């Protein structure tokens, strides 16, 4: 068994002893301030009596009582200022910690939401590093700013603890995410099983024949992508894997992967790919991806990716580049939002890893130039780069798409 050593007063954990000492110090400081002011007032207002001035003794007593009244008022004023300063400091601390984004006195607030959002004191007292005294709730504070988002959050958290979760609109989670309410609060209710009974097919048979069939059916499964090119913008998976060089590709991340077709093709080549999935039109795409034996994760491109730095050999992205900012915040087409997304993608790619921009639709010349300008900032090596037109809807109308394989440089 090992031993644990905690530093009292200087570490991140403080016991009651440190809190008691701090309180004593504060009381001594307050006493010193009050005593100093008393002596100062006494020195400025006191005048010694003269022997020949015995006839004015009664007026002196009256003057002394007035001086004591002035001193009392002055002390009371000092105490009020100290209390006001302490109140302001507590308010600043609450604002910095994020407690005041939600009004817990709001009527009709679900009890479970109130319980989750209520701050809890740290078990060892004030943290010396962060200065916080309470634990924070892990829910997006953006929900507290938007009345419509707060109403949805109220529906989401309206349930009886330890019972079944309420039957809500299947898209309520998606609606909350679209309003930048990430992360969502945890709930103390039991989820209902939505899948059909029966065992799944063994892997890899399940990749293209998920069973039992999810409620989405096989909608979204495409067996031609990345193996049968249609246009010059379409890269083949085997060609991209050959570009990886030494070390190869073992783990990847597909942003906005839909039904998981990219991850399925990579799985056939012994590459594990995590797929970010958002349900579309009430269809649980995550259910389809999981039935195929793949790993879905619920996350939007506008959220900080919950991965360590430099862990992926490959990041694959397409139309999700247009979702770099939260749509509800009006940031989806701002260059700054795209920059934040690209920098977070760069963060999770290892040195010499690959970024695969796959058939990104340049909806306008300005949008295309913004993306190219941002890519140039990273100084990636362009292993493949195709900017050209292709027909999408078989209507003869050509649109501009960008496909690129970019290698992250060694910045050491």
C-alpha positions as CSV (number, residue, x, y, z in Angstrom):
1,X,0.0,0.0,0.0
2,X,1.3,3.4,-0.8
3,X,1.0,6.6,1.2
4,X,-0.7,9.9,0.4
5,X,0.8,13.2,1.5
6,X,-1.3,16.4,1.5
7,X,0.3,19.8,2.1
8,X,-1.8,21.9,4.4
9,X,-2.2,25.5,3.2
10,X,-0.1,25.4,0.0
11,X,-1.4,22.4,-2.0
12,X,-4.7,22.0,-3.9
13,X,-6.3,20.4,-0.8
14,X,-7.0,22.3,2.4
15,X,-8.5,20.9,5.6
16,X,-10.6,22.8,8.2
17,X,-7.4,23.8,10.0
18,X,-6.4,26.0,7.1
19,X,-9.9,27.5,6.9
20,X,-9.9,28.2,10.6
21,X,-6.5,29.9,10.4
22,X,-7.7,32.0,7.5
23,X,-10.8,33.1,9.5
24,X,-8.6,34.0,12.5
25,X,-6.4,36.1,10.3
26,X,-9.3,37.9,8.8
27,X,-10.7,38.7,12.3
28,X,-7.3,40.0,13.4
29,X,-7.1,42.2,10.3
30,X,-10.6,43.5,10.9
31,X,-9.8,44.3,14.5
32,X,-6.7,46.1,13.5
33,X,-8.5,48.2,11.0
34,X,-11.2,49.1,13.6
35,X,-8.7,49.9,16.3
36,X,-6.6,52.0,14.0
37,X,-9.6,54.1,13.0
38,X,-10.6,54.5,16.6
39,X,-7.2,55.8,17.7
40,X,-7.1,58.1,14.6
41,X,-10.4,59.6,15.4
42,X,-9.6,60.0,19.0
43,X,-6.3,61.7,18.2
44,X,-7.9,64.2,15.8
45,X,-10.9,65.0,18.0
46,X,-9.5,65.0,21.5
47,X,-8.3,68.3,23.1
48,X,-6.8,68.2,26.7
49,X,-8.8,70.4,29.2
50,X,-7.1,73.5,30.7
51,X,-7.1,74.0,34.6
52,X,-8.8,77.4,34.1
53,X,-11.5,75.9,32.0
54,X,-13.4,74.1,34.7
55,X,-16.6,76.0,33.9
56,X,-16.9,74.2,30.6
57,X,-16.9,70.6,32.0
58,X,-20.5,70.0,31.1
59,X,-19.9,71.1,27.5
60,X,-16.8,68.8,27.3
61,X,-19.0,65.8,28.3
62,X,-21.4,66.7,25.6
63,X,-18.6,67.1,23.1
64,X,-17.2,63.7,24.1
65,X,-20.6,62.0,23.6
66,X,-20.8,63.6,20.1
67,X,-17.3,62.2,19.4
68,X,-18.3,58.7,20.4
69,X,-21.3,59.0,18.2
70,X,-19.1,60.0,15.2
71,X,-16.7,57.1,16.0
72,X,-19.6,54.6,16.1
73,X,-21.0,55.9,12.8
74,X,-17.5,55.7,11.2
75,X,-17.0,52.1,12.5
76,X,-20.4,51.1,11.2
77,X,-19.6,52.6,7.8
78,X,-16.3,50.6,7.7
79,X,-18.1,47.4,8.5
80,X,-20.7,48.0,5.8
81,X,-18.0,48.6,3.3
82,X,-16.2,45.4,4.3
83,X,-19.5,43.4,4.0
84,X,-20.2,45.0,0.6
85,X,-16.7,44.1,-0.6
86,X,-17.1,40.5,0.5
87,X,-20.5,40.3,-1.3
88,X,-19.0,41.7,-4.5
89,X,-16.1,39.2,-4.3
90,X,-18.5,36.3,-3.9
91,X,-20.6,37.5,-6.8
92,X,-17.4,37.8,-9.0
93,X,-16.4,34.3,-8.0
94,X,-19.9,33.0,-8.9
95,X,-19.8,34.7,-12.3
96,X,-16.3,33.4,-13.1
97,X,-17.3,29.8,-12.1
98,X,-20.5,30.0,-14.2
99,X,-23.0,29.5,-11.5
100,X,-25.1,32.5,-12.5
101,X,-25.8,31.4,-16.0
102,X,-28.8,29.4,-14.7
103,X,-31.4,30.9,-12.5
104,X,-32.2,28.2,-10.1
105,X,-35.1,30.2,-8.7
106,X,-36.9,30.0,-12.0
107,X,-40.4,28.6,-11.6
108,X,-41.3,25.2,-12.9
109,X,-37.6,24.1,-13.0
110,X,-37.5,20.3,-12.9
111,X,-36.2,19.0,-9.5
112,X,-33.6,16.8,-11.2
113,X,-32.2,19.8,-13.2
114,X,-32.1,21.8,-10.0
115,X,-30.3,19.0,-8.2
116,X,-27.8,18.6,-11.1
117,X,-27.1,22.4,-11.4
118,X,-26.8,23.0,-7.6
119,X,-23.2,23.7,-6.7
120,X,-21.6,21.4,-4.2
121,X,-18.8,22.5,-1.8
122,X,-15.4,20.9,-2.4
123,X,-14.8,18.3,0.3
124,X,-11.4,19.7,1.2
125,X,-12.3,23.4,1.2
126,X,-11.1,26.1,-1.1
127,X,-8.8,24.9,-3.9
128,X,-5.5,26.8,-3.7
129,X,-4.8,26.7,-7.5
130,X,-8.1,27.6,-9.0
131,X,-9.5,29.6,-6.1
132,X,-12.8,27.7,-6.4
133,X,-14.8,26.5,-3.4
134,X,-17.5,24.5,-5.2
135,X,-17.8,21.9,-7.8
136,X,-19.2,23.0,-11.2
137,X,-22.0,21.3,-13.1
138,X,-20.9,19.9,-16.4
139,X,-23.6,21.4,-18.7
140,X,-23.2,24.0,-21.3
141,X,-24.0,27.4,-19.9
142,X,-25.2,28.5,-23.4
143,X,-28.5,26.7,-22.5
144,X,-29.1,29.2,-19.7
145,X,-28.9,32.2,-22.1
146,X,-31.5,30.9,-24.6
147,X,-35.1,30.7,-23.5
148,X,-36.0,28.1,-26.2
149,X,-32.9,26.0,-25.2
150,X,-33.9,26.2,-21.6
151,X,-37.4,25.0,-22.4
152,X,-36.0,22.0,-24.3
153,X,-33.6,21.3,-21.4
154,X,-36.6,21.4,-19.0
155,X,-38.4,18.8,-21.1
156,X,-35.2,16.7,-21.2
157,X,-34.8,16.7,-17.4
158,X,-38.5,16.3,-16.5
159,X,-38.6,12.8,-15.1
160,X,-38.8,10.9,-11.8
161,X,-35.5,9.8,-10.4
162,X,-34.6,6.1,-10.7
163,X,-37.5,5.4,-13.0
164,X,-37.8,5.1,-16.8
165,X,-36.7,8.1,-18.9
166,X,-39.6,10.0,-20.4
167,X,-40.8,9.3,-24.0
168,X,-39.8,12.5,-25.8
169,X,-39.3,13.6,-29.3
170,X,-36.4,11.5,-30.6
171,X,-34.8,14.6,-32.0
172,X,-34.8,16.6,-28.7
173,X,-31.1,15.7,-28.1
174,X,-30.3,16.8,-31.6
175,X,-32.2,20.1,-31.1
176,X,-30.3,20.8,-27.8
177,X,-27.0,20.2,-29.5
178,X,-27.9,22.4,-32.4
179,X,-28.5,25.2,-29.8
180,X,-25.0,24.8,-28.5
181,X,-26.2,22.9,-25.3
182,X,-23.1,20.7,-25.2
183,X,-22.4,18.9,-23.0
184,X,-25.8,17.8,-21.9
185,X,-26.5,17.1,-18.2
186,X,-26.4,13.6,-16.9
187,X,-29.8,12.0,-16.0
188,X,-30.8,9.5,-13.3
189,X,-33.3,7.6,-15.3
190,X,-33.3,4.3,-17.2
191,X,-33.2,4.4,-20.9
192,X,-35.6,2.2,-22.9
193,X,-34.2,-0.3,-25.4
194,X,-35.1,0.6,-28.9
195,X,-33.4,-2.1,-30.8
196,X,-35.0,-5.4,-31.9
197,X,-34.2,-8.6,-30.0
198,X,-31.8,-11.1,-31.4
199,X,-28.1,-11.5,-31.7
200,X,-25.9,-9.5,-34.1
201,X,-24.0,-11.1,-36.9
202,X,-20.3,-11.7,-36.2
203,X,-17.7,-9.2,-37.4
204,X,-16.9,-8.5,-40.3
205,X,-20.1,-9.9,-41.8
206,X,-22.0,-7.2,-39.9
207,X,-20.2,-4.4,-41.8
208,X,-22.5,-4.6,-44.8
209,X,-25.4,-6.7,-43.4
210,X,-26.3,-5.3,-40.0
211,X,-28.6,-7.6,-38.1
212,X,-31.0,-7.3,-36.4
213,X,-32.0,-4.6,-38.8
214,X,-32.0,-1.2,-37.1
215,X,-35.1,1.1,-37.4
216,X,-33.2,3.0,-40.0
217,X,-33.0,-0.1,-42.3
218,X,-30.0,-0.1,-44.6
219,X,-30.5,3.5,-45.6
220,X,-27.2,5.2,-46.0
221,X,-25.1,2.1,-46.7
222,X,-23.0,2.6,-49.8
223,X,-20.7,-0.2,-51.0
224,X,-19.1,1.8,-53.9
225,X,-17.5,4.7,-52.1
226,X,-13.7,4.8,-52.0
227,X,-13.4,1.6,-54.0
228,X,-15.0,2.6,-57.3
229,X,-14.1,6.2,-58.3
230,X,-16.7,8.2,-60.2
231,X,-14.9,11.5,-60.6
232,X,-11.3,12.7,-60.3
233,X,-12.1,14.1,-56.8
234,X,-12.8,10.6,-55.5
235,X,-9.7,9.0,-53.9
236,X,-9.4,5.3,-53.2
237,X,-8.7,4.1,-49.7
238,X,-5.9,1.8,-50.8
239,X,-4.1,4.7,-52.5
240,X,-4.4,6.8,-49.4
241,X,-3.1,4.1,-47.1
242,X,0.0,3.7,-49.3
243,X,0.7,7.4,-48.7
244,X,0.9,6.9,-44.9
245,X,4.6,5.9,-45.0
246,X,6.4,4.3,-42.1
247,X,4.1,3.3,-39.2
248,X,1.0,3.2,-41.4
249,X,-2.5,4.0,-40.3
250,X,-3.9,2.2,-37.3
251,X,-6.5,4.6,-35.8
252,X,-8.6,7.3,-37.4
253,X,-11.4,9.7,-36.8
254,X,-14.3,10.3,-39.2
255,X,-16.0,13.7,-38.5
256,X,-19.7,13.6,-39.6
257,X,-19.4,10.0,-40.8
258,X,-23.2,9.4,-41.3
259,X,-23.9,5.7,-41.7
260,X,-20.3,4.8,-41.0
261,X,-19.3,3.7,-44.6
262,X,-15.8,5.2,-44.3
263,X,-15.2,3.4,-41.0
264,X,-16.5,0.1,-42.5
265,X,-14.1,0.3,-45.4
266,X,-11.2,1.1,-43.0
267,X,-12.2,-1.8,-40.7
268,X,-11.8,-4.2,-43.7
269,X,-8.2,-3.1,-43.7
270,X,-7.7,-3.5,-39.9
271,X,-7.9,0.2,-39.2
272,X,-10.1,1.3,-36.3
273,X,-12.0,4.5,-37.0
274,X,-14.1,6.5,-34.5
275,X,-17.2,8.0,-36.3
276,X,-18.9,11.1,-35.0
277,X,-22.6,10.6,-35.7
278,X,-25.6,12.9,-35.4
279,X,-29.1,11.5,-35.9
280,X,-30.7,13.0,-39.0
281,X,-34.5,13.5,-39.3
282,X,-35.2,11.5,-36.2
283,X,-33.4,8.5,-37.6
284,X,-31.0,6.9,-35.0
285,X,-27.9,6.7,-37.2
286,X,-25.9,5.7,-34.2
287,X,-27.9,2.6,-34.0
288,X,-27.0,1.7,-37.5
289,X,-23.3,2.4,-37.0
290,X,-23.3,0.2,-33.8
291,X,-25.1,-2.6,-35.6
292,X,-22.4,-2.7,-38.2
293,X,-19.8,-3.3,-35.4
294,X,-18.4,0.2,-35.5
295,X,-17.8,2.9,-32.9
296,X,-20.2,5.9,-33.0
297,X,-19.7,9.0,-30.9
298,X,-22.2,11.8,-30.4
299,X,-20.3,15.0,-31.0
300,X,-20.6,18.0,-33.3
301,X,-17.9,19.8,-35.2
302,X,-18.6,22.9,-33.1
303,X,-17.5,21.1,-29.9
304,X,-14.0,20.6,-28.6
305,X,-13.0,17.1,-29.6
306,X,-12.6,15.0,-26.5
307,X,-9.3,13.4,-27.5
308,X,-5.7,13.7,-26.4
309,X,-3.3,15.7,-28.6
310,X,-1.7,13.9,-31.5
311,X,-3.3,10.4,-31.2
312,X,-4.9,9.9,-34.7
313,X,-3.0,8.7,-37.7
314,X,-5.8,9.9,-40.0
315,X,-8.7,12.4,-39.8
316,X,-11.4,12.3,-42.5
317,X,-13.8,15.1,-43.0
318,X,-16.1,16.3,-45.7
319,X,-19.3,18.4,-45.4
320,X,-18.7,18.8,-41.7
321,X,-16.3,21.6,-42.5
322,X,-19.5,23.7,-43.0
323,X,-20.5,23.0,-39.4
324,X,-17.4,24.4,-37.8
325,X,-19.5,26.9,-35.8
326,X,-22.7,26.3,-33.9
327,X,-25.6,27.1,-36.4
328,X,-27.8,28.5,-33.6
329,X,-25.1,31.1,-32.9
330,X,-24.8,32.2,-36.5
331,X,-21.2,31.1,-36.8
332,X,-21.5,28.3,-39.3
333,X,-20.1,30.3,-42.2
334,X,-17.7,32.6,-40.4
335,X,-14.0,32.2,-41.2
336,X,-13.1,32.3,-37.5
337,X,-15.4,29.3,-36.8
338,X,-13.7,27.3,-39.6
339,X,-10.3,28.3,-38.1
340,X,-11.2,27.0,-34.7
341,X,-12.4,23.7,-36.2
342,X,-9.2,23.3,-38.3
343,X,-6.9,24.1,-35.3
344,X,-8.7,21.4,-33.2
345,X,-8.3,18.9,-36.0
346,X,-4.6,19.7,-36.3
347,X,-4.3,19.2,-32.5
348,X,-5.5,15.6,-32.6
349,X,-3.4,14.5,-35.6
350,X,0.0,13.0,-34.9
351,X,3.1,14.3,-36.5
352,X,3.3,13.0,-40.1
353,X,-0.4,12.0,-39.8
354,X,-2.9,12.6,-42.6
355,X,-5.8,14.9,-43.0
356,X,-8.2,13.7,-45.7
357,X,-10.6,16.4,-47.0
358,X,-13.0,14.4,-49.0
359,X,-15.1,16.1,-51.7
360,X,-15.8,19.3,-49.8
361,X,-18.4,21.4,-51.7
362,X,-17.0,24.9,-52.3
363,X,-20.4,26.6,-52.2
364,X,-18.8,29.9,-53.2
365,X,-15.4,31.2,-54.3
366,X,-15.1,33.1,-51.0
367,X,-15.7,29.9,-49.0
368,X,-13.2,27.9,-51.0
369,X,-10.6,30.7,-50.7
370,X,-11.2,30.8,-46.9
371,X,-10.5,27.1,-46.6
372,X,-7.4,27.2,-48.8
373,X,-6.0,30.2,-46.9
374,X,-6.5,28.4,-43.5
375,X,-4.8,25.2,-44.9
376,X,-1.8,27.2,-46.0
377,X,-1.3,28.4,-42.4
378,X,-0.6,24.9,-41.2
379,X,2.1,24.3,-43.9
380,X,0.9,20.8,-44.5
381,X,2.5,18.8,-47.3
382,X,0.1,18.3,-50.1
383,X,0.2,14.6,-51.1
384,X,-2.9,14.9,-53.2
385,X,-4.8,18.0,-54.2
386,X,-7.8,18.1,-56.6
387,X,-10.0,21.2,-57.0
388,X,-12.4,20.5,-59.8
389,X,-16.0,20.2,-60.9
390,X,-18.3,17.2,-60.8
391,X,-22.0,16.5,-61.5
392,X,-24.0,15.6,-58.3
393,X,-27.7,15.4,-59.1
394,X,-27.5,14.1,-62.7
395,X,-29.0,17.3,-63.9
396,X,-26.0,18.5,-65.9
397,X,-25.2,21.2,-63.3
398,X,-21.5,21.1,-62.3
399,X,-20.3,22.1,-58.9
400,X,-16.8,22.8,-57.5
401,X,-15.4,20.3,-55.0
402,X,-12.1,20.0,-53.2
403,X,-10.4,16.8,-52.3
404,X,-7.0,16.7,-50.6
405,X,-4.6,14.5,-48.7
406,X,-2.5,16.6,-46.4
407,X,0.4,15.5,-44.2
408,X,1.1,17.2,-40.9
409,X,4.7,18.5,-40.6
410,X,7.1,18.0,-37.8
411,X,7.1,21.2,-35.9
412,X,9.6,20.2,-33.3
